[in-house]
Amino acid sequence: MANADYSYFESIFDQYDIFHSDVKLEFYYYKGNSEEEARKNEREVMRKVVNLLTSYGLTLRNEHGENIINKMMLEQRLTIIRSPEEE
């Protein structure tokens, strides 16, 4: 996810009101050629998701948006998933 993608995600997050709704977000990461590469890719996606949601949370007024990640994780609405095996 590049910074240029932010406005795209922001409009989707606003449309579905992810802070108040029961929308679940799933982000996939590439498994790579080794377990080490898979772990690295997972960490990188997690970092990008945290940055994305933190930035989005700052746009929410009077909603405690800075806690959006904790809220979504506690409600089991945020998942990072290894991409399925290629056939």
N, C-alpha and C positions, 0 to 999 in steps of 0.2 A: 504494500500500500504506500503509494507516494503521496506527498502533500497535495498534489493535484487531484487525488482521489477524494480528498476530504469533503469537498462540497457535494459530491455525489452521495457519499454516505450520510452526510448531514441531512440532506433532503429526504432520504429514505428513513432515517431515524426519526425525523420530525413527522413524516407522514404516518408512521406506525406508532408514534408516541412511546418509544421504547422504555422510557423511564416509568410510565404508569401502566403500561399494558403487560400482557403475559408473553410477548414476543420473545422467542429464543434466538440467539445469535450463535452460529456455528462457523468457525474459521478453520480452514484446512491448511496443512503444511505438507510440503513434499518430503517423502521418506528418505530420499537420497540413496546413495550406494552403500552406506554403512550405518550402523547404529549411532556412531559418533556424529555423522552428518545429519541424521534424523534429529538427534537431540539439539544440535546447533540450529537447525531449521525451525524446530519447535520453539526454542527460546527467542529466535528472531521474530517469528509471527506473534508470540506473546507480547514482546516489546512493542511491536507496531500496533497491536490491538489495544494495549494499555494507553499508548500515546493517542490513538484515535478516540477512544472513549473518554479519556481525560480531557482532551480538547473539546469534545462535544459536551461533556458535562459542564464545562465553563460557560457554555452558551445558555444554559438553563437558569432562569432567574427564579430566585426564591424556592428552589426545589432541592437544595442540597446536592446539586449535580456533581460536586466533587466526589461524592460517594457512589456514583453510578456503577463502578466496577464491583465494589463490595456488595451493593444491592443486588446486582444481576447474578453474582456468584452465589450469594446466599439463597437466592430464589432458584438456583440451578438453571439459569437462562443464558449462560455464557460458556461455550465449550471450544476448546482447541483440539482438532482431530487430525490424526495422521491420514493422509490421502490413501484411498484404497489401493491395493496391489494392482499393478498394471497387468493386463492379460496378454 
